[in-house]
């Protein structure tokens, strides 16, 4: 079921640093996708939040990838 009041949602990567931001200006608008990396800042002006992506992952340690599987 669609929820017309949702304007933005954020998907956090769980195996590396990165966010996918889906946003739209109005209920009938097409969703716009933006990928954020460690150098970017997540901006959510509707709730007055600006946070660097690196801060979201500040204390997260990802397992090292096996060199043989690369």
N, C-alpha and C positions, 0 to 999 in steps of 0.2 A: 504494500500500500504506500502510495506517495504521501509525503508530509510536506505540504507547500510552505510551511514556515521555516523549514531548514534552508539556510543560505550557504552554510559552509560545514564541511566535515574534514577531518584530518586522519590520515592513516599513517601510523608509525611503523617503520621497518623494524623487524625483530632480530635480524641477523647482521645488520650493518646500520650505519648512521644514515638516515634519510626519511623524509616525509613526503607524502603525496597529499596535496590539498585540492579538494574539489569545492568549487564555489560558483554561485550564481547570484545575479543582481535581483531577480524577482522570481516568483513561483513558476512562471511560464518560460523562463529563460533556459538556454542550454547550459549544462554544467561545463565549467572551464577547469582544466586540470593543470596544476603547477607542481613540479617536483622540486623539493628543497634539499640542499646538501649541507654539509657541515659549515660552510661559509655563510649560509643564508640566515635570515631571521623570519620566524613565523609571525605574521601580523594578523590579528583578529580585532579590527577597530570597533566592531559591534560591542565588544565587551572590554575594550581598552587594554588589550594585551599585545605586547611585542616581546618575543623571547627568542634569543639566538638558538638555533637548532643544537649547537654544541652543548648548551646548558640542559636541554631535555635529556641528553645522553651522558651527562656529566659523570656519574658513578657507574656507568654500565661498561662491563668488560665482555667483549665478544670472543668466543673461542677462535683460536688461530685456525685458519683453513689449512687442510692437509695439502702440502706441496704436491703430492702424488696425484691428487684429484684435480689439480688445476690444469 
